[in-house]
Amino acid sequence: MLLVKTTSLGDVVHNLPVASDIRRRHPDAVIDWLVEDDFAEIPRMHPAIRRVIPSGLRHWRRRPFAPATWRDFRVFREQVGCDEYDLILDTQGLIKSAWLASWAHGPRAGFAAEAAREPLAARFYQRCYAIPKNLHAVERNRWLAAAALGDAPDLPLDYGIRTATGRPAWLPARYAVLLTATARPEKLWPDENWLAVGRGLAGQGIVSVLPAGSAGERERASRLAAGVPGAIAAPAMGLAELAVLMACACAVIGLDTGLTHLAAALARPTLALFTATDPALTGVYAGATARNLGTVGAPPEPTEVLTAVSGLLAGAALSAA
């Protein structure tokens, strides 16, 4: 079967338990995944996925008439059309994901119009399912897959991803990852709050490691690291390397961004900070190892964050004992 979840990073992470559920219920199932090329590393971390089919739709739309765009699209069509699938499951519920799924061969299933994020997407499916909108995004994906396959949505949550083993040599023995960057400025948390948290962690013997992507994010990470004893501004990393970085951390503290969801999926003690969005339906979702703090117009205070991190670390220590 073919899973279709293309963007963005957090949404792709939220779809990982679908692959775990299918593999557990149907151990002989062959599962492929159609995803935007920027996020292809995520499904590649799941051992149940046979083949990842990357789409360059984001790039194609920027240069629709470029020869390279048409070449890439032909390659995509060849890759997505080379198999006959028993089921093509679009858990994205967008017109773009439904359109991409339409190039694959086999019956297509997805959210019914009243349940899809974009109701017109349902016109591309042969089978539609009215999954409640008041469920967390992870559970909506899982319920949709269960309905399409005739299963009960009652399995324990399992993101299923695996990373490379071994902590990189440049990392200290005990560190926390601070994810201070986000694509939307309104989701940011003030520098003085991050500094207070980093200094509080340093007082507990925990080194703060600050990864970043763009030039602006790297400048901010370097500035914050300079104000925290022992803190490290991490070098540039790809998604697979970031996954290893977080998998070896004692804790991850991050804004409402896809990497924070990835940390939760890796079963690390994860604290997600919300300043301008509501975590009710799209917050980190991983049981006792993850917690959301703050909401629209009510960001958390540094003291709340440090207290919550201490609680998560204590819980992790008890679980390991």
C-alpha positions in Angstrom: 0.0 0.0 0.0 1.0 3.6 -0.4 0.8 6.2 2.4 0.5 9.8 1.3 1.6 12.4 3.9 3.7 15.0 2.2 4.2 18.0 4.5 5.1 19.5 6.8 7.7 18.0 9.2 5.4 17.8 12.2 2.6 16.4 10.1 4.9 13.7 8.6 6.0 12.7 12.1 2.4 12.5 13.2 1.8 9.9 10.5 4.5 7.5 11.6 2.3 5.6 14.0 0.1 4.6 10.9 3.0 2.6 9.5 3.5 1.0 12.9 -0.1 0.1 13.2 -0.2 -1.4 9.7 2.9 -3.5 10.3 1.6 -4.9 13.5 -1.9 -5.7 12.2 -0.7 -6.8 8.7 2.9 -8.1 9.1 3.2 -9.0 5.4 2.0 -5.6 4.1 4.4 -3.8 1.8 4.3 -0.1 2.6 5.6 2.8 0.5 5.3 6.5 1.4 4.9 9.5 -0.8 6.4 12.7 0.8 7.9 16.0 -0.1 11.6 15.6 -0.7 12.5 18.0 2.1 11.1 15.5 4.7 12.0 12.2 3.0 14.4 11.3 5.8 11.6 10.9 8.3 9.8 7.9 6.8 13.2 6.4 5.9 13.7 6.1 9.6 10.8 3.7 9.9 11.7 0.0 9.3 8.2 -0.8 8.0 8.6 1.5 5.0 10.0 -0.3 1.9 10.3 2.7 -0.4 10.1 6.4 0.0 8.8 8.3 -3.1 9.9 12.0 -3.0 7.8 14.7 -4.5 9.3 18.1 -5.3 6.0 19.9 -5.5 7.2 22.8 -3.4 10.1 23.4 -5.8 8.0 22.8 -8.9 5.5 25.5 -8.0 8.3 28.1 -7.8 9.6 27.3 -11.3 6.7 25.7 -13.1 8.1 26.2 -16.6 11.7 25.3 -16.0 13.1 22.3 -17.9 14.4 20.8 -14.6 10.9 20.9 -13.1 9.5 18.9 -16.0 12.3 16.4 -15.8 11.8 16.0 -12.0 8.1 15.6 -12.5 8.6 12.8 -15.1 10.9 11.0 -12.7 8.2 11.3 -10.0 5.5 9.9 -12.3 7.7 7.0 -13.1 8.4 6.2 -9.5 4.9 6.6 -8.2 3.3 4.8 -11.1 5.6 1.7 -11.2 3.5 -0.4 -8.8 -0.2 -1.4 -8.5 -1.3 -0.7 -5.0 -4.1 -2.5 -3.1 -4.7 0.8 -1.3 -3.5 4.4 -1.6 -4.2 6.2 1.7 -4.0 10.0 1.8 -3.9 11.1 5.4 -3.1 14.7 4.5 -6.6 15.7 3.3 -5.4 18.5 1.0 -6.0 19.1 -2.7 -2.2 18.9 -3.4 -1.8 15.6 -1.6 -4.9 14.1 -3.3 -3.6 15.3 -6.7 -0.2 13.7 -6.1 -1.9 10.5 -4.9 -3.9 10.4 -8.1 -0.8 9.6 -10.2 -0.4 6.3 -8.3 -2.3 3.2 -9.5 -4.8 1.7 -7.1 -7.9 2.6 -5.1 -7.6 5.9 -3.2 -8.9 6.5 0.3 -9.0 9.6 2.5 -11.0 11.8 4.7 -14.6 12.6 3.7 -15.3 16.2 2.7 -16.7 17.1 6.1 -13.5 15.8 7.8 -10.8 16.8 5.3 -8.7 20.0 5.8 -9.7 20.9 2.2 -13.1 19.4 1.4 -12.4 19.3 -2.4 -9.7 16.7 -1.7 -12.4 14.1 -1.1 -13.3 14.2 -4.8 -10.1 12.5 -5.6 -10.9 9.4 -3.5 -12.9 6.3 -4.2 -13.4 5.6 -0.5 -14.0 8.4 2.1 -14.2 8.2 5.9 -15.8 10.8 8.3 -13.2 10.8 11.0 -13.9 13.2 13.9 -12.1 16.5 13.8 -11.8 16.9 17.6 -9.1 14.1 17.8 -5.4 14.8 18.0 -3.8 14.7 14.6 -1.9 11.5 15.4 -5.2 9.7 16.3 -7.0 11.1 13.2 -4.4 9.6 11.0 -4.6 6.3 12.9 -8.4 6.2 12.9 -8.4 6.9 9.1 -6.0 4.0 8.4 -7.9 1.6 10.7 -11.2 2.5 9.0 -9.7 2.0 5.5 -8.2 -1.4 6.4 -11.2 -2.6 8.5 -9.2 -2.6 11.7 -10.0 -1.4 15.3 -8.0 1.7 16.3 -6.9 0.3 19.6 -3.2 -0.4 19.4 -0.7 1.2 21.7 1.0 4.3 20.3 4.2 3.5 18.5 6.1 5.9 16.3 8.4 3.1 15.3 11.3 5.2 14.0 15.0 4.1 14.5 18.0 6.3 14.3 21.7 5.6 14.0 23.3 4.6 17.3 26.2 6.3 19.1 26.5 9.8 20.4 28.7 12.1 18.3 32.1 12.7 19.9 31.6 16.5 20.2 28.6 16.1 22.5 28.9 16.1 26.3 27.6 13.2 28.3 24.6 15.0 29.6 22.9 17.6 27.5 19.5 19.1 26.6 18.6 20.2 23.1 17.0 23.7 22.9 15.0 24.2 19.7 14.7 28.0 19.7 13.8 28.5 16.0 10.5 28.4 14.2 9.3 29.5 10.8 6.6 31.8 12.2 7.9 34.8 14.3 4.8 34.9 16.5 5.7 31.4 17.8 9.1 32.6 19.1 9.9 32.8 22.8 11.9 35.8 24.1 15.7 35.5 24.3 15.8 36.3 28.0 13.5 33.3 28.7 15.8 30.9 26.8 18.8 32.4 28.7 17.1 31.8 32.0 16.3 28.2 31.1 19.8 27.5 29.8 21.3 28.9 32.9 18.9 26.9 35.1 19.9 23.7 33.2 23.6 24.6 33.6 23.1 24.8 37.3 21.9 21.1 37.2 25.0 20.1 35.2 23.1 19.9 31.9 24.7 21.4 28.8 22.5 23.3 26.4 22.9 22.4 22.7 21.3 24.8 20.3 20.8 23.6 16.7 19.8 26.0 13.9 19.1 26.0 10.2 19.1 29.4 8.4 21.7 32.1 8.8 19.4 34.1 11.1 18.7 31.0 13.2 22.4 30.3 13.5 23.1 33.8 14.6 20.4 33.6 17.3 21.6 30.2 18.5 25.2 31.5 18.7 24.0 34.6 20.6 22.0 32.6 23.1 24.8 30.0 23.5 27.3 32.8 24.4 25.0 33.8 27.3 24.7 30.3 28.9 27.7 28.7 30.7 29.0 25.7 28.6 26.3 26.0 26.0 27.0 24.8 22.4 25.7 26.2 19.1 25.5 23.0 17.1 26.9 22.8 13.6 24.7 22.6 10.5 22.9 19.2 10.4 20.4 17.3 8.3 17.3 15.7 9.6 18.9 12.3 10.2 21.8 13.9 12.2 19.3 16.0 14.2 17.4 12.9 15.0 20.6 11.3 16.5 21.3 14.5 18.4 17.9 14.5 20.0 17.8 10.7 20.5 20.9 10.9 22.7 19.8 14.0 24.7 18.5 13.8 28.3 15.7 16.2 27.3 14.5 18.4 24.5 12.8 21.8 24.9 11.4 23.3 21.8 8.9 25.7 20.2 5.8 24.6 18.2 7.9 23.2 15.4 8.3 19.9 13.6 11.6 19.0 15.3 9.9 19.2 18.7 7.4 16.6 17.4 10.3 14.5 16.1 11.9 14.6 19.6 8.7 13.3 21.1 8.4 10.6 18.6 11.9 9.5 19.6 10.6 9.0 23.2 12.9 11.6 24.6 11.6 13.7 27.5 10.2 16.5 25.5 8.7 19.9 26.5 6.9 21.9 23.8 6.4 25.6 24.3 3.4 27.3 22.8 3.0 31.1 22.5 0.7 31.7 19.6 -1.0 28.3 18.9 -3.2 25.9 20.7 -1.6 22.5 21.5 -4.9 20.7 22.0 -5.0 19.0 18.6 -1.5 19.4 17.3 0.7 19.5 20.4 3.4 16.9 21.1 1.8 13.5 21.6 3.8 10.7 23.2 2.3 9.9 26.6 4.3 10.5 29.8 7.5 11.4 28.0 6.1 14.6 26.4 4.3 17.7 27.7 2.9 20.9 26.2 3.2 24.2 28.0 1.5 27.5 27.1 -1.2 28.4 24.6 -2.4 31.3 22.4 -1.5 34.5 24.2 -0.3 32.7 27.3 3.3 31.6 26.8 5.0 29.7 29.7 7.4 31.3 32.1 11.0 30.1 32.5 10.3 28.8 36.0 7.4 26.7 34.7 9.6 25.3 32.0 12.4 24.3 34.4 9.9 22.8 36.8 8.3 20.8 34.0 11.7 19.6 32.7 12.7 18.4 36.2 9.5 16.4 36.3 10.1 14.8 33.0 13.7 13.9 33.9 12.5 12.4 37.2 9.9 10.4 35.4 12.5 9.1 32.9 14.8 8.1 35.7 12.0 6.1 37.4 11.2 4.4 34.1 14.8 3.4 33.6 15.2 2.1 37.2 
